[in-house]
Amino acid sequence: MKYIDEFCSPEAVDLCRRSIARNTSQPWTIMEVCGSQTNTIVKNGLESLLPDSINLIHGPGCPVCVTPTSIIDHAVELALRQDCIVCSFGDMLNVPGSSLSLLQARAQGGKVQLIYSPTDTLKIAAQNCDKQVVLLAIGFETTAPLNAHCIVQAEQQQLRNFSVLVSQVTVPPAIRAIMSNPRHNIDAFLAAGHVCTIMGESEYAELAEEYQVPIAITGFEPLDIMLGINHCIAALEQGTFGLMNSYKRSVKPTGNHPAQAVLNRVFEIADQQWRGIGCIPNSGLVLREEYKRFDASLLHPFTGTSNADATACISGEVLQGLKRPSQCPSFGTQCTPEHPLGAPMVSSEGACAAYYNYSSDAL
């Protein structure tokens, strides 16, 4: 296959469906870690193509969803300051904080600038020398190299009014946290192809060995997902485990070396709070000592307080695959994309938003 539309082919998907049906002899539960995979599954009705004995559950791989409330509150506080401009991607604007989202802060006169690339922030800083320009740097290993590159460029350009409010997280420790929960019933994982494109295969091979589960690296088209499920089912039925690369057109064993180099140059590993989940050891990326001068949390300390997430929101259980969005009493009533109680109803990668927009469970 050479073209992306071939990975959306109904004929190819059906061929894979039949293989899965032939191979499945008992119940299995597979977690897709990435929110983009969840979106593909729900939008295309892939779960309805599978045998009833296969249960797909959704994981914590939505960067917007796991960004702590305290980070949103800090960004809102900065946006409402007269001397600050907060720069963010659009999917963060409607994420609820303790009292305001960034979108609501902008409606109250806060300075929130929508960006399409982290480097847009450097231009904004250069054009607004009288303002402190803060990049809201969130996400997984996919965005970390871009944010790191932006910080290196800011250093080279000697920008004095640029800083980053960091909430960067990594996937493997989250999988360990999920597998350490005695309530989990996961038999296999679909790993996110874009993360592995950056980081390579080794960490996931270690996880597969450690927990003796199949892990299939997949892309984000319908056939990608079905191939990953097929590979997992084949391994489970044979009683084997290990890492399988179902996304070889993008993922190489050792990943992207230049991206890893700039990431490791700027960031180091630390414990990290995950919204709805809590602190996961060694799951975060923080600025190294030599780049602390760009750390907005040190340059512009948060003076407010952050409240816990809305008690009616079960996003923590959704993000850990313990419940489906439709099992939340607030789903589609108190909590909608226009009035979200939690982040999974905001982002296009959030499981709750995917169910609301595409699933019959929302009816």
Buried (B, 14 or more C-beta within 10 A) or exposed (E): EEEEEEBBBEEBBEEBBEBBBEBBEEEBBBBBBBBBBBBBBBEBEBBEBBBEEBBBBBBBBBBBBBBBBBBBBBBBBBBBBEEBBBBBBEBBBBBBBBEBBBBBBBEEEBBBBEBEEBBBBBEBBBEBEEBBBBBBBBBBBBBBBBBBBBBBBBBEEEBEBBBBBBBBBBBBBBBBBBBEEEEBEBBBBBBBBBBBBBBBBBBBBEBBEEBEBBBBBBBBBBBBBBBBBBBBBBBBEEEEBBBBBBBEBBBEEEBBEEBBEBBBBBBBBBEBBBBBBEEBEEBBBBBEEEBEBBBBBEBBEBEEEBEEBBEBBBBBBBBBBBBBBBEBEBBBEBBBBEEBBBBBBBBBBBBBBBBBEBBEBBE
